[in-house]
Amino acid sequence: MRWWNGFKLTSPEFEGAFKNWASCRGELIRKLVNNQISPAGAFGAPLTPELELLFLAVRPQFDADARARIWELLKAPLNWDWIASLARTHGVLPLLYERLNPYVRFIQPDVCEAMASYAQMRTRRSLVLMAELVRLFDWFEAEAIPLLAFKGPVLATVAYGNLSRRAFNDLDVLVPFNEVSHAWSVLQAQGYVPDEHFSPAQFRAFLASDNHHAFRQANGDIIIELHWRLLSKAYAITWKEARIWERAIGVTLGGRAIRTLLPSDAILFTCIHGGKHLWARMGWVVDLAWQIAGAAGLDWDVLLREATESGVRRILLLGMYLANRICDSAIPSSLLQMAKTDAHVQAFAREWFARLFITGAPQPEGLGETRIYLRLRERASDRALYYYRWLTLPRLMDVKMGSFPLAVYPLARLVRAANGRQ
């Protein structure tokens, strides 16, 4: 079965696409073995034609040179199943289809038809989610609850300039910590059901240790991620989130004024979010590239200083480096030089590119993921705090064990760690 059947990410439906991907990877691996391409050089020329086409098509600056190069690439046979499968896996298929629309006669007909159908389906879904976000702001305004929206339709509209260019599946909103209980009640009153139910003691423990919770529409399929912190305490990042509320900006979405992150805060958040998930999706790199392109007058020195103060300087440099190499983002030469001379940034970038586009190795999990993430943290104190919180912060499973005093929950984490469990 082809990658697009039913638009579901089930294994049988990806079987054929995976074989095409494996074939394409095999060609690149053979070149690596024969010293025709080095892993570091794989960020630029030479690339397989399929990867080069994809990288050119999703970058923000789609200039005459990029279009001319795409014309050249289209003259040779391309593995369109693999291109479309990879683009969908990494969340950039709607953007890819828009950019390649002038060249549809060169695209394999069945793949072209499937890409068009998928892009239309995603656009319809995005419109539904945007309308629900507008209603969400109406509900919270009526209750005088401050609200910020980020990711999802806001990112698509503000950074990409068009709701249809970016696929998203849910809505992410942020409320002040002291308004969580109120916001929780408002969502329930509007027909949303939280994934978990807590006793009062469990609820206090959960709010103290976590940063968000999912609510699902009882009579629909919309998910709202309610955040009271942008970042989980577990990642040991000292970002002063109070500044985020002070610097929030207003934008218009669906004819309504809403509040969202300042562009520089959105850029730093994307870098942190990508870094803590080891940039598992290329789409996050593309998000970052579009955010950078749209952030007119960005003060790079201030951004670097804030990242350094928060202990995520290396994470910022990595994001900038990936955006530059994949999407040709315009990054100050001083920042690029810092990234190029940071051994940890370079090692991660090589491993990341090989994992996503060459070997197809699985995303690291558990302790393997933790080790890689901690290599991206430059301060020993932050690495120590990460381990301390990993051992002591209660997780959802700990909170659900029972209603105990808040100070007791870390003991369950320590017991599980002693027994070798996560």
C-alpha positions in Angstrom: 0.0 0.0 0.0 1.1 3.6 -0.7 2.1 6.1 2.0 -1.0 8.2 1.5 -3.7 5.5 1.9 -6.2 6.6 4.6 -3.8 9.3 5.7 -2.8 7.2 8.7 0.7 6.5 10.0 0.2 2.7 10.3 3.0 0.3 9.5 1.3 -1.5 6.5 0.6 1.8 4.8 4.2 2.8 5.1 5.7 -0.5 4.0 6.0 0.4 0.3 7.3 3.9 1.1 9.8 2.5 3.6 11.2 0.2 0.9 11.6 3.2 -1.4 13.3 5.2 1.4 15.6 2.2 2.2 16.6 2.1 -1.5 17.4 5.8 -1.5 19.3 5.6 1.8 21.3 2.7 0.4 22.5 4.8 -2.5 23.7 7.5 -0.1 25.3 4.9 2.3 27.2 3.4 -0.6 28.6 6.8 -1.5 29.6 7.3 2.1 31.4 4.0 2.2 33.2 4.8 -1.0 34.2 8.2 0.4 32.2 10.0 -2.3 30.3 12.0 0.5 31.3 12.7 4.0 28.7 12.9 6.8 29.7 16.5 7.5 29.4 17.3 3.8 26.0 15.8 3.6 24.6 19.1 4.8 25.5 20.8 1.5 26.4 19.5 -2.0 26.5 16.8 -2.9 23.1 15.4 -1.8 20.8 12.9 -3.3 18.6 14.8 -5.8 15.5 13.9 -3.7 17.0 15.5 -0.5 18.2 18.6 -2.3 14.8 19.1 -3.9 13.1 18.8 -0.5 15.5 21.2 1.3 15.2 23.8 -1.5 11.4 23.6 -1.6 10.8 24.2 2.2 13.2 27.0 2.8 11.7 30.5 3.4 13.8 32.2 0.7 12.4 30.6 -2.4 14.4 32.8 -4.8 15.3 32.6 -8.5 18.3 30.5 -7.8 16.3 27.9 -5.8 13.6 27.7 -8.5 16.3 27.3 -11.2 17.9 24.5 -9.3 14.6 22.7 -8.9 14.0 22.9 -12.6 17.4 21.2 -13.1 16.6 18.5 -10.5 13.2 17.8 -12.2 14.9 16.8 -15.4 16.1 13.6 -13.9 14.0 10.7 -12.6 13.1 11.1 -8.9 11.8 8.8 -6.3 8.5 10.7 -5.6 7.2 8.1 -3.2 10.2 8.6 -1.0 10.1 12.4 -1.2 6.4 12.6 -0.3 6.8 10.0 2.5 9.7 11.8 4.1 7.9 15.2 3.8 4.8 13.9 5.5 6.8 12.1 8.2 8.5 15.4 9.1 5.4 17.6 8.8 6.4 19.6 5.7 4.2 18.0 3.0 1.7 20.9 2.7 4.5 23.4 2.2 6.3 21.1 -0.3 3.1 20.7 -2.3 2.5 24.5 -2.5 6.1 25.1 -3.6 6.0 22.4 -6.2 2.6 23.3 -7.6 4.0 25.1 -10.6 5.9 21.9 -11.5 3.0 19.4 -11.2 3.5 18.0 -14.6 6.9 16.7 -13.6 5.6 14.9 -10.5 4.5 11.2 -10.6 0.7 11.6 -11.2 -0.6 9.3 -8.4 1.8 10.9 -5.9 0.8 14.4 -7.1 -2.9 13.6 -6.6 -2.3 12.2 -3.1 -0.2 15.2 -2.1 -3.0 17.5 -3.2 -5.6 15.6 -1.3 -3.5 15.5 1.8 -2.8 19.2 1.6 -6.5 20.0 1.2 -7.4 17.8 4.1 -4.8 19.5 6.4 -6.0 22.9 5.4 -9.6 22.0 6.3 -8.4 20.6 9.7 -6.3 23.8 10.3 -9.3 26.0 9.7 -11.3 24.0 12.2 -8.6 24.3 14.8 -8.1 28.0 14.2 -11.8 28.6 14.7 -11.7 26.7 17.9 -8.7 28.8 19.1 -10.7 32.0 18.5 -13.6 30.5 20.6 -11.1 29.6 23.3 -9.9 33.2 23.6 -13.5 34.3 23.8 -14.2 31.8 26.7 -11.1 32.9 28.6 -11.7 36.6 28.0 -15.2 36.3 29.4 -13.6 34.8 32.6 -10.8 37.4 32.7 -8.1 34.6 32.4 -4.9 35.8 30.7 -4.1 33.6 27.7 -1.2 33.2 25.2 -1.3 30.9 22.2 1.8 29.4 20.6 2.7 26.8 18.0 -0.2 25.5 15.9 -2.2 28.1 14.0 -0.3 31.0 15.4 3.0 29.7 14.2 1.5 28.9 10.8 0.0 32.4 10.4 2.7 34.5 12.0 5.9 32.8 10.7 4.7 31.1 7.5 2.2 33.8 6.5 -0.4 31.2 5.5 -2.4 28.7 7.6 -2.2 26.0 5.0 1.6 25.8 4.9 2.1 24.1 8.2 0.4 20.9 9.5 -0.5 20.8 13.2 -2.8 18.5 15.2 -3.7 20.4 18.4 -3.9 23.7 20.2 -1.3 24.9 22.7 -2.1 27.7 25.1 -0.5 29.2 28.2 -2.1 30.6 31.3 -0.6 32.0 34.5 0.1 29.4 37.2 -2.5 31.0 39.6 -5.2 30.6 36.9 -4.8 26.9 36.2 -7.7 25.7 38.3 -10.0 28.4 36.8 -8.9 27.5 33.2 -9.4 23.8 34.0 -13.0 24.5 35.0 -13.7 26.7 31.9 -12.5 23.9 29.5 -14.6 21.3 31.3 -17.6 23.7 31.1 -17.1 23.9 27.3 -17.2 20.2 26.8 -13.5 19.3 27.1 -12.4 16.3 29.2 -9.0 16.1 30.9 -6.9 13.1 30.2 -6.6 12.4 33.9 -8.7 13.1 37.0 -7.0 14.0 40.3 -7.8 14.3 44.0 -7.1 17.8 45.4 -3.7 16.5 46.8 -2.8 14.9 43.5 -3.8 18.0 41.6 -1.4 20.1 43.7 1.4 17.7 43.2 0.8 17.5 39.5 0.8 21.3 39.0 3.9 21.7 41.0 5.9 19.1 39.0 4.5 19.2 35.5 3.9 22.0 33.0 0.8 21.0 30.8 -2.1 18.7 30.5 -4.3 17.6 27.5 -8.0 18.1 27.2 -10.0 16.3 24.6 -13.3 17.5 23.1 -16.0 15.2 24.3 -18.1 15.4 21.1 -15.2 15.9 18.6 -11.6 15.3 17.9 -9.9 18.5 19.0 -7.1 18.4 21.7 -6.1 21.4 23.7 -2.8 21.4 25.5 -3.2 23.6 28.6 0.2 24.9 29.8 1.0 26.8 33.0 4.7 26.7 32.2 6.3 26.7 28.7 9.0 24.3 29.9 8.9 21.4 32.3 11.0 21.7 35.4 12.6 18.3 34.5 14.7 19.9 31.8 16.5 22.2 34.3 16.3 25.3 32.2 16.3 28.6 34.0 14.4 30.7 31.5 12.6 33.5 33.3 9.1 32.9 32.0 7.7 36.0 33.7 9.4 38.0 30.9 7.3 36.1 28.3 4.1 37.6 29.7 5.6 41.0 29.9 6.8 40.9 26.3 3.8 39.1 24.7 2.5 40.7 21.5 -0.9 40.9 19.8 -1.7 39.4 16.4 -4.9 38.9 14.5 -6.0 35.4 13.8 -9.4 34.5 12.3 -10.4 38.2 12.6 -9.7 38.2 16.4 -6.9 39.8 18.4 -5.0 37.2 20.3 -1.7 37.3 22.3 1.3 35.2 21.5 5.1 35.1 22.1 7.5 37.8 21.1 9.3 36.6 18.0 12.6 36.3 19.8 10.9 34.3 22.6 9.3 32.1 20.0 12.6 31.4 18.3 14.3 30.5 21.6 11.4 28.3 22.5 11.6 26.4 19.2 15.3 25.8 19.8 14.7 24.5 23.3 11.7 22.4 22.2 13.7 20.9 19.3 16.7 20.4 21.4 14.9 18.5 24.2 13.4 16.2 21.6 16.7 15.9 19.7 15.2 17.6 16.7 13.4 14.4 15.8 11.4 16.1 13.1 12.9 18.2 10.3 9.7 20.2 10.4 10.9 21.9 13.6 14.1 23.1 11.8 11.9 24.4 9.0 9.7 26.2 11.7 12.8 27.8 13.1 14.0 28.9 9.6 10.6 30.6 8.9 10.6 32.3 12.3 14.0 33.7 11.7 13.1 34.9 8.3 10.1 36.7 9.6 11.7 38.3 12.7 12.6 41.7 11.3 15.0 43.6 13.5 15.9 40.6 15.7 18.6 41.6 18.2 20.9 38.6 18.0 23.1 39.8 20.8 20.1 39.9 23.2 18.9 36.5 22.1 22.4 35.0 22.6 22.7 36.6 26.0 19.3 35.4 27.2 20.1 31.9 26.0 23.4 32.0 27.8 21.7 33.2 31.0 19.2 30.4 30.7 21.9 27.7 30.2 20.8 26.9 26.6 23.5 28.7 24.6 24.6 25.4 22.9 21.0 24.5 22.2 20.5 27.9 20.5 23.7 27.5 18.5 22.6 24.1 17.4 19.2 25.3 16.2 20.8 28.2 14.3 23.3 25.8 12.7 20.7 23.3 11.5 18.4 26.1 10.1 21.4 27.5 8.2 22.5 24.2 6.8 19.1 22.8 5.9 17.2 26.0 5.0 20.0 28.5 4.3 18.8 30.8 7.1 20.7 34.0 7.4 22.5 33.7 10.7 25.2 36.2 11.9 28.6 34.9 11.0 29.7 35.2 14.7 27.0 32.8 15.8 27.8 30.4 13.0 31.4 30.4 13.9 30.5 29.6 17.5 28.5 26.7 16.3 31.2 25.4 13.9 33.8 25.5 16.7 31.6 23.7 19.3 32.5 20.0 19.1 29.2 19.0 20.7 27.1 20.9 18.1 29.1 19.4 15.2 28.9 15.9 16.6 25.1 16.2 17.1 24.6 17.7 13.7 26.4 14.8 11.9 24.6 12.2 14.0 21.2 13.9 13.5 21.6 14.1 9.7 22.6 10.5 9.4 19.8 9.3 11.6 17.1 11.2 9.9 18.2 11.0 6.3 20.7 8.2 5.8 20.7 5.3 8.2 17.1 5.6 9.4 18.3 4.6 12.9 15.6 4.8 15.6 15.3 7.9 17.7 17.3 7.5 21.0 15.1 6.8 24.0 15.6 6.5 27.8 19.2 6.9 29.0 20.5 7.2 25.4 18.3 10.2 24.8 19.3 11.7 28.2 23.0 11.3 27.4 22.7 13.1 24.1 20.5 15.9 25.6 22.9 16.5 28.4 25.8 16.9 25.9 23.8 19.9 24.6 23.9 21.6 28.1 27.1 23.6 28.6 26.9 24.1 32.3 27.8 21.4 34.8 25.4 22.8 37.3 22.5 22.4 34.9 23.4 18.8 34.2 23.5 18.1 37.9 20.2 19.8 38.4 18.7 17.7 35.6 19.8 14.5 37.3 18.5 15.7 40.7 15.1 16.6 39.2 15.0 13.3 37.3 15.4 11.5 40.6 13.1 13.6 42.7 10.3 15.2 40.6 7.1 13.1 40.7 5.8 11.9 37.3 2.2 11.4 36.4 2.4 7.7 37.4 3.7 8.8 40.8 1.0 11.3 41.3 -1.7 8.8 40.4 -0.4 6.3 43.0 -2.4 8.0 45.7 -3.1 11.1 47.7 0.1 11.7 49.7 1.7 14.9 51.1 3.7 16.7 48.3 7.0 15.9 50.0 6.4 12.2 49.8 6.1 11.8 46.0 9.8 12.0 45.3 10.3 8.8 47.3 8.4 6.8 44.7 10.7 8.1 42.0 13.8 7.2 44.1 12.4 3.7 44.7 11.8 3.1 41.0 15.3 4.4 40.1 16.8 2.1 42.6 14.9 -0.8 41.0 16.2 0.2 37.6 12.9 1.5 36.3 12.1 4.8 34.5 
